[in-house]
Amino acid sequence: MPALLVLFLLPSSVFAAAKNSAWTEYTSEHFVVYSDRKPAEAKALLMDFERFRSVVLTATGLRLFRCEHERADFPV
């Protein structure tokens, strides 16, 4: 029974901690990140996402799209 109680209380304490922290929205050209970390850490994550996107698109040869609505002519 104590293990069940721990399993029940642990997730609720994690959500309570997340609820009490200050979350900020950070955006790049293609991504949105909500973070409670330092601004430099969140911005570094956004840069990692942008680099990853660039590498995947280059490696796969996929066309770059600015907006989702421009995908109507896909495949190229």
C-alpha positions as CSV (number, residue, x, y, z in Angstrom):
1,M,0.0,0.0,0.0
2,P,2.8,2.6,0.7
3,A,4.2,2.1,-2.8
4,L,0.8,2.9,-4.3
5,L,0.6,6.0,-2.2
6,V,4.0,7.1,-3.4
7,L,3.0,6.5,-7.0
8,F,-0.1,8.6,-6.5
9,L,1.6,11.5,-4.7
10,L,4.7,11.7,-6.9
11,P,2.9,12.8,-10.1
12,S,0.7,15.3,-8.3
13,S,3.7,16.9,-6.6
14,V,5.5,17.2,-10.0
15,F,2.4,18.9,-11.5
16,A,2.1,21.2,-8.5
17,A,5.8,22.3,-8.9
18,A,5.3,22.9,-12.7
19,K,2.1,24.9,-12.0
20,N,3.9,27.2,-9.5
21,S,6.9,28.0,-11.7
22,A,6.9,30.9,-14.2
23,W,6.6,29.7,-17.7
24,T,7.7,31.9,-20.6
25,E,7.1,31.5,-24.3
26,Y,10.1,31.7,-26.6
27,T,9.7,31.6,-30.4
28,S,11.9,31.2,-33.4
29,E,10.9,31.2,-37.1
30,H,9.6,27.7,-37.0
31,F,9.2,26.7,-33.3
32,V,7.5,27.7,-30.1
33,V,8.9,26.6,-26.7
34,Y,7.3,27.1,-23.3
35,S,9.9,26.9,-20.6
36,D,10.6,27.7,-17.0
37,R,14.3,27.6,-17.6
38,K,16.7,30.5,-18.0
39,P,16.2,32.5,-21.2
40,A,19.6,31.6,-22.5
41,E,18.8,27.9,-22.1
42,A,15.4,28.2,-23.8
43,K,17.0,30.1,-26.7
44,A,19.7,27.5,-27.0
45,L,17.1,24.9,-27.3
46,L,15.3,26.8,-30.0
47,M,18.6,27.1,-31.9
48,D,19.1,23.4,-31.6
49,F,15.6,22.8,-33.1
50,E,16.3,25.2,-36.0
51,R,19.7,23.5,-36.7
52,F,18.1,20.0,-36.6
53,R,15.3,21.2,-38.9
54,S,17.9,22.5,-41.3
55,V,20.0,19.3,-41.3
56,V,16.9,17.1,-41.8
57,L,15.6,19.2,-44.7
58,T,19.1,19.3,-46.3
59,A,19.7,15.6,-45.9
60,T,16.3,14.6,-47.2
61,G,16.2,17.2,-50.0
62,L,12.7,18.3,-49.0
63,R,11.6,21.7,-50.1
64,L,11.5,24.4,-47.4
65,F,8.1,25.9,-46.7
66,R,7.4,29.2,-45.0
67,C,3.9,28.4,-43.9
68,E,1.7,25.3,-43.6
69,H,-0.7,26.7,-46.2
70,E,2.1,26.7,-48.8
71,R,2.3,22.9,-48.7
72,A,-0.8,22.6,-51.0
73,D,1.5,22.0,-54.0
74,F,3.4,19.2,-52.2
75,P,5.0,17.0,-53.5
76,V,7.4,19.2,-55.5
